[in-house]
């Protein structure tokens, strides 16, 4: 398997399930809309499985599950409600703020790359993550492809003025890993998010992090350094 030389000069983060636990607000808003349609509530575990592919994909899956013909109306009502309750219950995952502060001390350029609507992503980051820590926040908007298409990751790297090969892409789902691979970026998967915990390491990211402190340890090791890494996860390092 072909190997490359890894030097981490920037970090691209997924948002939901990686930096912020948004599941409580997403679940609450979705259930409010379903209640109005006379449908039973969904558990947080069920909703967890819908997160990652963007709001449209989530609503389409829910509409199919309950036989709701007008997915567009369901989407409109959900988005309208969620816009007003973005950070009602959401909060950063434990250890994330300290990890981001560590990135700042390492002088690493940071970006958020998410399938969440960009205006919502900016509001969540501004409210919960001190938005000034991020050099770019890229989310879904008209004309921009969603992850796992690599275009948005490349755009983030361009805005940070960093070669994609030296951008570590950090996420919690297979979609994030696919994005990293498509963009030619090294990957780190986190264990605390919404992806299946039993499958994360099996998906062979370059790094598998059980705690935010472990991710920061990786960044300290590889910041500006040249290290060998396997492009397709031949050996997974767990931290």
SERO-4910 file (N, C-alpha, C, O; in steps of 0.05 Angstrom, whole numbers):
BEGIN
 pado doro    nc1    nc2    nc3   cac1   cac2   cac3    cc1    cc2    cc3    oc1    oc2    oc3
  Unk    A     17    -24      0      0      0      0     18     25      0     37     27     15
  Unk    A     11     44    -17     27     68    -19     26     85      6      5     88     18
  Unk    A     48     96     14     49    113     37     58    141     29     71    144      8
  Unk    A     52    160     45     60    188     41     72    199     66     75    185     86
  Unk    A     81    223     65     93    236     88     73    256    100     62    273     86
  Unk    A     67    253    125     47    270    138     59    293    154     77    288    171
  Unk    A     49    316    149     55    340    166     29    354    169     16    362    150
  Unk    A     20    358    194     -5    371    199     -1    401    202     12    410    221
  Unk    A    -12    416    183    -10    445    184    -37    459    189    -38    483    192
  Unk    A    -59    443    189    -85    454    193   -104    431    200    -98    408    195
  Unk    A   -127    438    213   -146    418    221   -174    426    211   -182    449    214
  Unk    A   -187    408    198   -215    411    189   -233    394    206   -229    370    207
  Unk    A   -252    406    219   -270    392    237   -298    390    225   -309    409    214
  Unk    A   -310    366    228   -339    364    226   -350    378    250   -336    383    270
  Unk    A   -376    384    250   -388    399    272   -405    381    290   -398    375    312
  Unk    A   -428    372    279   -447    356    295   -434    329    301   -427    314    283
  Unk    A   -432    322    326   -421    296    334   -391    296    337   -380    276    346
  Unk    A   -378    318    329   -349    319    331   -341    341    351   -325    336    370
  Unk    A   -351    365    347   -346    387    365   -368    393    384   -364    398    408
  Unk    A   -393    391    374   -416    398    390   -437    375    390   -442    362    369
  Unk    A   -448    370    413   -470    351    416   -496    365    410   -508    377    428
  Unk    A   -504    365    385   -529    378    376   -552    359    376   -575    368    370
  Unk    A   -548    334    382   -569    314    381   -594    321    397   -616    317    388
  Unk    A   -591    332    422   -615    339    437   -634    359    424   -658    355    424
  Unk    A   -622    380    411   -639    400    398   -651    389    372   -674    394    366
  Unk    A   -635    373    357   -645    362    332   -668    343    339   -689    343    325
  Unk    A   -665    326    359   -686    307    367   -711    322    376   -733    315    368
  Unk    A   -708    342    393   -731    356    404   -746    370    381   -771    367    380
  Unk    A   -733    383    363   -746    397    341   -760    377    322   -783    382    313
  Unk    A   -746    356    316   -758    336    298   -783    323    310   -803    319    297
  Unk    A   -782    318    336   -805    306    349   -829    325    351   -852    317    350
  Unk    A   -823    351    354   -844    371    355   -859    371    328   -884    373    327
  Unk    A   -844    369    307   -856    369    280   -872    343    275   -894    344    264
  Unk    A   -861    321    284   -875    296    281   -900    295    297   -921    284    288
  Unk    A   -900    306    321   -923    307    338   -946    322    324   -969    314    325
  Unk    A   -939    344    309   -959    359    295   -971    343    272   -993    349    262
  Unk    A   -956    323    263   -966    305    241   -980    280    253   -988    262    238
  Unk    A   -982    279    279   -995    256    292   -978    231    292   -988    209    295
  Unk    A   -952    235    291   -933    213    291   -920    210    318   -918    229    333
  Unk    A   -912    186    325   -899    181    351   -871    194    352   -859    198    330
  Unk    A   -861    199    375   -834    211    378   -813    190    371   -817    166    374
  Unk    A   -790    201    362   -767    184    357   -747    185    381   -745    206    394
  Unk    A   -734    164    386   -713    164    407   -689    178    397   -684    181    373
  Unk    A   -672    187    416   -647    200    408   -629    181    393   -615    190    374
  Unk    A   -630    156    400   -613    136    385   -622    133    356   -605    130    339
  Unk    A   -648    134    351   -658    133    323   -649    158    308   -639    155    286
  Unk    A   -653    181    320   -645    206    306   -615    207    302   -606    217    282
  Unk    A   -600    196    321   -571    195    318   -562    182    291   -544    191    278
  Unk    A   -577    162    284   -570    148    259   -576    163    234   -566    156    213
  Unk    A   -592    185    236   -599    201    213   -579    224    209   -580    237    188
  Unk    A   -563    230    229   -546    254    228   -520    248    211   -508    226    214
  Unk    A   -512    267    195   -487    265    181   -490    271    151   -472    282    139
  Unk    A   -513    264    140   -517    267    111   -531    293    103   -536    297     80
  Unk    A   -536    310    123   -550    335    117   -580    334    125   -591    312    128
  Unk    A   -592    357    128   -620    358    137   -639    346    118   -657    331    126
  Unk    A   -635    351     92   -654    340     72   -655    310     73   -676    298     72
  Unk    A   -631    297     74   -630    268     76   -644    258    101   -658    237    100
  Unk    A   -640    271    123   -652    263    149   -683    265    147   -697    246    154
  Unk    A   -693    287    136   -722    290    134   -734    270    115   -756    260    120
  Unk    A   -720    265     93   -731    246     74   -732    218     86   -752    203     82
  Unk    A   -712    211    102   -713    185    116   -736    183    136   -749    162    138
  Unk    A   -740    204    151   -762    205    170   -789    204    156   -807    190    165
  Unk    A   -792    219    135   -817    219    120   -823    191    109   -846    183    110
  Unk    A   -803    178    100   -807    150     90   -814    132    113   -832    115    109
  Unk    A   -802    135    135   -807    118    158   -837    120    167   -849    100    174
  Unk    A   -848    144    166   -875    148    176   -896    151    153   -919    156    158
  Unk    A   -887    147    129   -905    148    106   -916    176    102   -939    179     93
  Unk    A   -900    197    107   -909    225    103   -903    232     74   -879    233     66
  Unk    A   -923    238     59   -920    242     30   -906    269     24   -889    270      6
  Unk    A   -912    290     39   -900    316     34   -875    321     51   -876    334     71
  Unk    A   -853    309     42   -828    313     56   -819    342     55   -806    351     74
  Unk    A   -826    356     34   -818    384     32   -831    401     54   -817    418     66
  Unk    A   -856    396     60   -869    411     82   -857    403    109   -853    421    126
  Unk    A   -851    378    112   -838    369    137   -812    383    141   -805    391    163
  Unk    A   -796    385    119   -770    398    119   -773    427    127   -758    437    143
  Unk    A   -792    441    114   -797    469    120   -804    474    149   -793    493    161
  Unk    A   -821    458    160   -829    462    188   -806    456    207   -802    469    227
  Unk    A   -791    435    201   -768    428    218   -748    450    218   -739    459    239
  Unk    A   -740    459    194   -719    480    192   -728    505    207   -712    518    221
  Unk    A   -754    513    203   -764    537    216   -762    535    247   -755    554    260
  Unk    A   -768    511    257   -767    507    286   -738    506    296   -731    517    317
  Unk    A   -722    491    281   -694    487    290   -679    514    290   -661    518    307
  Unk    A   -685    531    271   -671    557    270   -675    573    296   -658    588    304
  Unk    A   -698    568    309   -704    582    334   -694    568    359   -696    578    381
  Unk    A   -684    543    355   -676    527    378   -649    513    373   -645    490    380
  Unk    A   -630    528    361   -605    516    353   -588    507    378   -576    486    377
  Unk    A   -589    523    398   -572    517    422   -588    517    447   -579    526    468
  Unk    A   -612    507    445   -629    505    469   -617    484    489   -616    490    513
  Unk    A   -609    462    478   -597    440    495   -569    432    486   -555    418    500
  Unk    A   -561    441    463   -535    433    452   -512    444    468   -514    466    480
  Unk    A   -489    430    468   -465    439    482   -441    425    470   -444    404    459
  Unk    A   -417    437    473   -393    424    464   -389    397    479   -396    395    503
  Unk    A   -377    378    466   -370    353    480   -349    359    500   -332    377    497
  Unk    A   -349    343    522   -330    347    543   -301    345    532   -294    326    518
  Unk    A   -285    365    539   -257    365    530   -252    380    504   -229    385    497
  Unk    A   -273    386    489   -269    399    463   -258    427    465   -240    434    450
  Unk    A   -269    443    484   -259    470    486   -230    471    494   -215    488    483
  Unk    A   -221    453    511   -193    452    519   -176    444    495   -154    453    491
  Unk    A   -187    425    479   -172    416    455   -169    439    435   -148    442    423
  Unk    A   -190    455    431   -189    477    413   -169    498    423   -155    511    407
  Unk    A   -169    502    449   -149    521    460   -121    511    455   -103    527    449
  Unk    A   -117    485    457    -91    473    451    -83    477    422    -60    482    415
  Unk    A   -103    476    404    -98    481    375    -89    510    371    -71    516    355
  Unk    A   -102    528    386    -95    556    384    -66    561    393    -51    576    380
  Unk    A    -58    547    414    -31    550    424    -10    538    405     12    548    403
  Unk    A    -19    518    389     -2    507    369     -2    524    343     13    518    325
  Unk    A    -18    545    343    -21    563    320    -30    547    295    -20    553    273
  Unk    A    -48    529    299    -59    513    277    -83    528    265   -102    534    280
  Unk    A    -84    533    239   -108    543    227   -130    522    229   -125    498    225
  Unk    A   -155    531    235   -177    513    239   -200    520    221   -205    544    215
  Unk    A   -215    500    212   -239    504    197   -260    484    205   -254    462    215
  Unk    A   -285    491    202   -308    473    205   -318    466    177   -323    484    161
  Unk    A   -321    440    172   -332    431    147   -356    413    153   -352    390    164
  Unk    A   -380    422    148   -404    408    157   -425    407    135   -426    424    117
  Unk    A   -443    387    137   -466    386    120   -490    402    131   -511    404    119
  Unk    A   -486    414    154   -506    431    166   -508    457    150   -488    466    138
  Unk    A   -531    469    148   -534    495    134   -513    514    145   -509    516    169
  Unk    A   -500    529    127   -477    545    135   -485    566    156   -470    571    175
  Unk    A   -508    579    152   -515    600    171   -520    588    198   -514    601    219
  Unk    A   -532    564    200   -536    551    226   -509    543    238   -505    546    262
  Unk    A   -491    533    222   -465    524    232   -450    548    244   -437    546    265
  Unk    A   -452    571    231   -439    595    241   -451    604    268   -436    612    286
  Unk    A   -477    602    270   -490    610    295   -483    591    318   -479    600    340
  Unk    A   -482    565    312   -475    545    333   -446    550    342   -441    551    366
  Unk    A   -428    554    323   -400    559    330   -397    585    346   -382    586    365
  Unk    A   -411    606    337   -409    631    351   -419    629    380   -409    642    398
  Unk    A   -441    614    383   -453    612    410   -437    593    429   -435    598    452
  Unk    A   -426    571    418   -415    550    435   -385    546    433   -373    534    450
  Unk    A   -373    556    411   -345    549    407   -327    573    403   -304    570    395
  Unk    A   -336    597    409   -320    621    405   -311    622    376   -288    615    370
  Unk    A   -329    630    359   -325    628    330   -299    639    320   -288    630    300
  Unk    A   -287    658    335   -262    670    326   -239    649    325   -218    655    313
  Unk    A   -243    626    337   -222    605    336   -220    593    308   -200    579    303
  Unk    A   -240    597    291   -240    584    265   -235    604    243   -247    625    241
  Unk    A   -216    596    225   -210    613    203   -230    611    180   -232    629    164
  Unk    A   -246    590    180   -267    586    160   -288    567    171   -282    548    185
  Unk    A   -313    573    165   -335    555    171   -351    550    145   -364    569    135
  Unk    A   -350    526    136   -363    519    110   -385    498    115   -379    477    125
  Unk    A   -409    506    108   -432    487    111   -447    485     85   -438    495     64
  Unk    A   -470    473     86   -486    470     62   -499    496     54   -510    511     70
  Unk    A   -497    501     28   -511    524     17   -515    519    -13   -503    501    -24
  Unk    A   -532    535    -26   -538    530    -54   -513    530    -71   -496    548    -69
  Unk    A   -511    510    -88   -488    507   -106   -464    494    -95   -445    489   -110
  Unk    A   -464    486    -70   -441    472    -58   -448    443    -52   -469    438    -41
  Unk    A   -431    425    -61   -436    397    -57   -433    390    -27   -417    402    -13
  Unk    A   -448    370    -19   -446    360      9   -423    340     11   -415    328     -9
  Unk    A   -413    337     35   -396    314     41   -411    288     34   -435    288     39
  Unk    A   -399    267     24   -370    262     22   -357    273     -4   -333    266     -9
  Unk    A   -370    289    -20   -356    302    -42   -333    319    -31   -337    333    -11
  Unk    A   -310    318    -43   -287    331    -31   -285    361    -36   -267    374    -25
  Unk    A   -303    372    -52   -300    400    -60   -299    419    -36   -283    437    -35
  Unk    A   -317    415    -17   -319    433      6   -293    430     23   -285    450     35
  Unk    A   -282    407     25   -257    403     40   -234    418     26   -217    431     39
  Unk    A   -233    416      0   -213    430    -16   -216    461    -13   -196    475    -10
  Unk    A   -241    470    -12   -246    498     -9   -236    508     18   -224    529     21
  Unk    A   -240    491     39   -231    498     65   -200    500     66   -189    519     77
  Unk    A   -187    481     53   -158    481     52   -148    506     37   -128    518     45
  Unk    A   -162    513     16   -154    537      1   -157    562     18   -139    580     18
  Unk    A   -179    564     34   -183    587     51   -162    589     73   -155    611     82
  Unk    A   -152    566     81   -131    565    102   -103    568     91    -83    571    105
  Unk    A   -102    568     64    -76    569     50    -57    546     57    -33    550     62
  Unk    A    -69    523     59    -54    499     67    -59    477     47    -81    473     38
  Unk    A    -38    463     39    -40    440     21    -59    420     33    -56    413     56
  Unk    A    -78    409     18    -97    389     28    -83    365     41    -93    353     60
  Unk    A    -60    358     31    -45    335     42    -36    340     71    -29    321     85
  Unk    A    -36    365     79    -27    372    106    -50    382    123    -46    394    144
  Unk    A    -75    376    115    -99    382    131   -110    357    143   -117    338    128
  Unk    A   -111    356    169   -123    332    182   -153    336    183   -163    357    194
  Unk    A   -168    317    172   -197    319    172   -208    302    195   -203    278    197
  Unk    A   -222    315    213   -232    302    238   -262    300    238   -276    320    234
  Unk    A   -272    276    241   -301    272    242   -309    247    257   -292    233    268
  Unk    A   -335    242    258   -345    220    274   -360    199    258   -369    179    269
  Unk    A   -363    203    232   -378    184    216   -363    175    191   -342    186    184
  Unk    A   -373    154    178   -360    144    154   -360    166    132   -342    166    115
  Unk    A   -381    183    132   -382    204    112   -357    222    115   -346    231     94
  Unk    A   -349    228    139   -325    244    143   -300    230    133   -282    242    121
  Unk    A   -298    204    139   -275    189    129   -274    188     99   -253    191     87
  Unk    A   -297    184     86   -299    184     57   -291    211     46   -278    213     25
  Unk    A   -299    233     59   -291    260     51   -261    263     51   -249    273     32
  Unk    A   -249    255     73   -220    258     76   -206    242     54   -187    253     42
  Unk    A   -214    218     49   -201    202     29   -205    214      1   -186    215    -15
  Unk    A   -229    223     -5   -234    235    -31   -217    261    -35   -209    267    -58
  Unk    A   -212    275    -13   -198    300    -15   -167    296    -13   -152    316    -15
  Unk    A   -158    272     -8   -130    266     -5   -119    277     21    -96    285     23
  Unk    A   -135    276     42   -127    286     69   -125    263     88   -140    244     87
  Unk    A   -106    265    107   -106    245    129   -131    249    146   -142    271    147
  Unk    A   -138    227    160   -164    228    174   -161    220    203   -143    204    211
  Unk    A   -178    231    220   -180    223    248   -210    220    254   -225    238    250
  Unk    A   -217    196    264   -245    192    273   -246    193    303   -228    184    317
  Unk    A   -268    204    313   -272    207    342   -293    188    352   -312    182    338
  Unk    A   -288    178    376   -305    157    388   -329    169    402   -348    154    409
  Unk    A   -329    195    408   -351    206    425   -375    216    409   -394    227    421
  Unk    A   -374    214    382   -396    225    366   -419    207    360   -426    190    376
  Unk    A   -430    211    335   -455    197    328   -450    173    310   -469    158    305
  Unk    A   -426    168    302   -420    144    286   -421    119    304   -416    122    328
  Unk    A   -425     96    292   -425     71    308   -398     67    321   -378     64    307
  Unk    A   -397     66    347   -371     64    362   -357     38    355   -332     38    355
  Unk    A   -371     17    350   -359     -9    345   -346    -10    317   -329    -27    311
  Unk    A   -355      8    300   -346      8    272   -325     28    266   -311     27    245
  Unk    A   -321     49    284   -303     71    277   -275     62    271   -264     70    250
  Unk    A   -263     46    288   -235     38    283   -234     18    260   -214     18    246
  Unk    A   -255      2    256   -255    -17    234   -255     -3    207   -247    -16    187
  Unk    A   -263     22    206   -264     36    181   -237     47    172   -234     59    151
  Unk    A   -217     42    189   -189     47    183   -182     76    177   -172     82    156
  Unk    A   -189     94    195   -178    121    193   -148    121    199   -138    100    209
  Unk    A   -135    142    194   -106    143    201   -103    145    231    -83    135    242
  Unk    A   -122    158    245   -121    160    274   -150    155    284   -169    163    272
  Unk    A   -151    143    308   -177    138    321   -175    149    349   -158    139    365
  Unk    A   -191    169    356   -187    184    381   -210    178    400   -234    182    393
  Unk    A   -204    169    423   -225    163    443   -232    187    460   -254    188    471
  Unk    A   -214    207    462   -220    231    477   -208    255    462   -188    252    448
  Unk    A   -219    279    465   -207    303    453   -178    307    460   -162    316    444
  Unk    A   -170    300    485   -142    302    493   -124    285    475   -101    292    470
  Unk    A   -135    262    467   -119    244    449   -114    257    422    -93    254    410
  Unk    A   -135    271    412   -131    285    387   -110    307    389    -94    311    372
  Unk    A   -111    322    411    -92    343    415    -63    331    417    -44    344    407
  Unk    A    -61    308    429    -35    295    430    -24    289    402     -1    293    397
  Unk    A    -42    280    385    -34    274    357    -24    300    344     -4    300    330
  Unk    A    -39    321    348    -32    347    335     -5    357    345     11    368    330
  Unk    A      0    354    371     26    362    382     49    346    370     71    356    365
  Unk    A     44    320    365     64    303    353     70    310    324     93    309    315
  Unk    A     50    318    309     53    321    280     52    349    271     54    354    247
  Unk    A     49    368    288     48    396    280     74    404    268     95    406    281
  Unk    A     74    410    242     98    419    228    119    398    225    141    403    213
  Unk    A    114    373    234    134    352    232    127    334    208    104    333    199
  Unk    A    147    321    198    143    303    176    144    274    187    164    266    197
  Unk    A    121    260    184    119    233    195    107    215    173     93    225    155
  Unk    A    113    189    175    101    171    156     73    164    164     67    160    188
  Unk    A     55    162    144     28    152    150     18    137    126     27    141    104
  Unk    A      0    119    131    -11    102    110    -35    115     99    -54    121    113
  Unk    A    -36    120     73    -56    137     61    -84    125     64   -103    140     66
  Unk    A    -87     99     66   -113     87     68   -116     71     95   -130     52     96
  Unk    A   -101     81    115   -106     70    142    -95     42    146   -108     26    160
  Unk    A    -71     36    136    -59     10    139    -55      4    168    -59    -19    177
  Unk    A    -47     24    184    -44     21    212    -58     44    226    -53     68    221
  Unk    A    -76     38    243    -92     58    257    -79     63    284    -74     45    300
  Unk    A    -75     89    290    -64     96    316    -87    106    333   -101    124    326
  Unk    A    -90     93    356   -111    101    375   -100    118    397    -79    111    409
  Unk    A   -113    140    403   -104    159    424   -128    166    441   -124    181    460
***
